[in-house]
Amino acid sequence: MFSQEKRANLLAEYEKLKAKVIDPANMSDQRNYRKMMQRFNELEKILQAFERIDQLKETIADNKELIETENNAELLEMAKEENVELQIKLDKKKEELKNLLVPKDPNDAKDAIIEIRAGTGGDEAALFVADLYRMYSYFADKQGWKKNVISSNPIGVGGFKEIIFSLSGKDVYGTMRFESGVHRVQRVPETESSGRIHTSAVSVAVLPEANEIDIEINPNDLRIDVYRSSGHGGQSVNTTDSAVRITHVPTGIVVTCQDEKSQLKNKNKALQVLRSRLLDAEISKQEKERAANRKSQVGSGDRSAKIRTYNFPQSRVTDHRIKLTSYRLENILLGELQEFIEALKLEHKKSMINRHA
């Protein structure tokens, strides 16, 4: 991982980028320039870490030479003590360099759009959509993130067929990305008189929020339909054609939004979701290609995989990707997700380090 050849290649890349980032001609393309600056800063940190490792190794070697030749007991002891401290610093710096050499995902710092949909299980699945929505809302509050509902499709029993909302704050997508997949719930529905446990499923999609720089949409690729918004049981939410349905013709992706009374606001929200779905599709394709070369399911891009089970009778939550089980279901539904989030991020980090070793 720390070969001189690799270091030389990184230095050559750094020098090329250094010339490009100061060239005004490259600043007109903001999307490309931002990527260049991000890579330039990453390379700078990596090369600084290499230099610090060289300094520490050199000082340790000088002390070892002193230890072998020095007769003064006090100086000898000082050199030995200093080398112990320097070796600890060297090990930490090597670990830091190892992490720096793993390419950073530029999407991790983005805000996110969360889509939760009821799957098998009828009303019980819809109720669990509401449970997960509350769980992520509590978690977002604990992180100091801002939440905004983009679209929802509530049902009369207090659940949702679907709810889409955005989360904005520090490293939202990087924190939430591994929540994507099928969440399974096992519990006795309130309407079940025999006490039989039902199994229902809900799908969660976490999309990096894309802006116009990330994804350019050709207006000619869009089919936009407007219609009258409807609420529970089909009653009209308002008397104008404010609901918007946008179809992205090349991909067939359809986004609808009717929560706002303004047609323009619904259109803007629908475009916000569409951009994020297009970016997510691109990321998912890349991750599936990478996953073909490794066994890890974390970050594999398979959004149809069963990732977690919430078993109410046993108060158990199990993440099937990392074989982690907690018997604190009630706390987890109140937003105490950190144990799972950190374990998933660590597993992903390990797989990335192994891939780039």
N, C-alpha and C positions, 0 to 999 in steps of 0.2 A: 504493500500500500504506500510505503514511503520511499519508493525507488527514485533514484536520481533521474532516470529517464522520464518518469511521470512528472517530476518537479520541473524538468527542463521544458516539457510540453506545456505545462501550465504557465510557466514564465513567458514562453513564446506567445501563447494565447493572450496573456495579460498585456504584453507590449503592443500587439496588434489592436486590441480593444482600446488601449490608451490613446492611440492615434485616432481611432474612430470617434470616441466620445468627445474629443475636443474639436472635431471637424464640424463647423456650422451646417454643412451640407446634409449631415445625418440627423439634424434636429427637426426637420420638417415632418418626418414620419414618426409621430409620437409613440405609437405602439412599439415599433422596432427599437426606437431610442431608449424607451423605458426598459426593455428587455436587455439591451446592451449595458445600460448602467447597472442593472441588478447583477448581471454576470460579472461586470468589472469589479463591483464592490465585494462580491463573493471571492473572486480570485485574489484581491488585495488582502483579505483576511487570511486566506489559505497560505499565501506566500509569507505573510508576517508570522504565522504559526511555525512555518518551516524555519525561518530565521531565529525565532526564539528557541526552538529545539536545538539548533546548531550552537547557540550561545550557552545553553545549559549543559550540553554535552562537552563543550570545550572547557567550561569551568570545572565540571566534574573530573575531566581528564587531568587538568592542572592540579587539582587537589590530590588526586591519586598519586601523581608524580611527587608532590610535596610529602605525602604520607610515607612514600617509599624511601625518601632521602632525609627527611627532617629528624633531628635529634631532640629538638626542644619539645618536651612532653606537652606543654600548654598549647603550642601551635599545632602539634599533632592531633590533640583532642579537638581543637577548634575546627580543623580541616575535616575530621571524621564526622563531626556533628553537622557541619555545613553540607557535606555530601549526602547525608541522610535526607535533609530538607530539600536539597536540589533534586534528588532522585524522585521524591514525591511530586515536586513541581513538574519534572520531566514526564512522569507517567500521566499526570493530568493533562499536560499540553499535548501529548501524543493522542490521548483519548479525544481531546477537543479537535485535533486535526483530523482524526478519523471521522468525526461527525461532520466537519466542514467539507470533507471530500465527497460526502453524499450529496448529490444535487438537490437543491431546495425546490420544492414545488411552489411556483409563483402564485398558485391559486389559494394556498393555505391562509394567506393574509386577507383574503376577500371576505366580504359579507356572504350570507347564504340565504337561499330560499328553500324552505322545508315544505314538502308535499306529503300529506298523510292521507291514505285512502283505505276504506273498508274493503276487505276481501271476502273470503268465505266466512259465513257465520251470521249473516243477516243483521238484525238489530244489535246483537251482541258485539259484532265486529265494529259497527258504527259507534257503539258506546265506548269501545276500547280506543277508537280514534280520538275521542274526546279525552280519555285518560292520558294518552300519549301527548296530546297537545298541551294538556295541563302540566305534565311532567317536564316537557321541554321549556314551557313558559317559566316554571319554577327555576329550572336550571339556568335559563337565560338571565333571570333576575339576580341569581347568585353571582353570575359573571359580570354583571353590570351592563349587559347588552340591551339594545332597544328592539322591541318587537312590533311588527305591523302586519295585521291580517290583510291579505291580498284578495282572497276569494274563499268562500265557504259554501257548503251545501248541507245545512242542518236537517235533522229529521225530528219528528215530534217527541221521541222518547228521551231527548237530551244528548243525542250523539251527532255524528257527522258522517255522511257518505264520503265527504272529502273536505279537507281544509288546507289552504295554502297560505303560508305566512313567511315574512322575511325577518331575519335576525341580523342586526348590525352592531359592530363593536370590534374588539381586538381579536384577531385570528379566529374568527367564527367558523369559517369553512374547515380550516385545519383541525379544529376541535370537534366539529360535528360530523365530518365526512364519513366516519365509519358507522354511523347510525343508519346508513342506507341499506335496505334489504327488507325481508319479511319478518315481522315481529308476531309471534304466536302467543295467544293467551288461553290459559286453561282455568276455568272457574265454573261455578254453578250460577246460571242466569237467574235473575230475580223472578222470572216468569216460570221457572222450572220447578214444578211442585214435587217431583220425585227425588229431587236432590242430585240429579245426574250431572256430572261434569261435562261441559261442552268445550270443544276446542275451536277457536276462531282465529282468523289471520288478518293482519293489517300490513300494508306496504308503506314504507317510508323512503322517500327520495330526498337526498340533500344535494342541492345544486349550488355551485359557486355563482354568486350574483355577477352577471356580466354587464359591462357597459358598452357603449357604442364603439369604443376603441378595441375591446376584446372581440366583439362579433359585429361584423357589418352585415346588415340585412338589406337586400335589394327590394325596394317597395313593389317591384313588378312580380316578386315571388310570393306576395301576400294576397290572400282573398279575405276580405273583411266583410262580415255580415253583422247587422244590428237588428235587435229585436227587443220586445218588451220584457223587462225583468219580472220574474215570478218568485214567490216565496213558498211557504208551507202550503201543501195542498193545491198549488197552482194559482193562488191568488196573486194579483198584480202588486208588485212592490211600489211602482209608480206608473204614471199614465203616459210616459214618453218611451220611445225606443232607445233606452240608454244602455242596455246590455250589449256586449260586444263579443263576437266570435272571430278569432283570427286563425286562418289556416296557412301554414307555411307549405306551399305547394311542392317544392323539391323533396321535402322529408315526410310530408303528410302529418306533421305535428299540429295539433289543434289546441288552442288555448281559449277558454271563455272566462269572462269576468262580468259580474252583474251587481256586485256589492255597493258600488257607488251610484249616486243619482245622476252623476254627470257622465255622458257618453265619452267625453275626452279623457276623464280620469280612468274610466274602465279600459279604454284603449291603451293608455300609457301603462297601466298595471299589466295588461295582457302582453304587451310588447316586452315588459320587464321580465315576465316569466318565460316568454318565448326565447329571448336572448340567452337566458340562463339554461334552458333546456337544450338549446343548440350547443352551447359551450360544454355542458355536461355530457352530451352525446359524443362529442369529440374526445373528451377526457376518458370516458368509459371505453371507447374503442381502443385508445392507447393502453389503458390498464389491462384490458383483456388480452392484448397482444403480449404484454409483459408477463401476465399471469400464466400464459402458456409455457413459459420457461421456468416457472417456480411453483412450489407446492402451496405456498401461503395463500390463504383465502382473504386475508386482510387487504383491502384496497384492490381486490381483483377485478372490480367493475361489474361483478355479477349481481345485479339488483334483484334477481328473482330468488336468490338463495335464502333459506331460513337461517337467520342469524341469531335470534334470541327467543327464549321462551319465558313467559311470566306465569308461574303456577301459583294460583291463589291459595288452594288448600294447604300447600306446604310452605307458603310465604317465600317461594324460591324464584330467583331469576338466574337463568343460565345463558351465557353467551357461548354458542356452539363453535365459533371460530377459534377461540383461545382457551376453551374448556374452563371458563371461570364461572363459578357459582356463588351466589350470595343469598343468604336467608333473611335479607332486609328489604323485602319487596315494598312494604309500606313507605319506608324512607326513600327508596329509589323512585317511587311514583311521586314523591314530594320534591324531586329534583336532585337527589343526592347521587348523581351519576358519575362522579369523579373517579371512583374505583375502576369502573369499566372503561371510561374514556382514556385514562392514563395507561391502563394495561393494553388497550388496542393501539394507542400511539406508540408505545414501547415495542410491541411486536412488529409493527410496521417499520419502525426505525431499524430494528435488528435485521429484518429481511432486506432492507435497502443497503445497510452496511455490508452484509454478506454478499449482496449482488455486485457491489463496487469494490470488494476486497481484492 
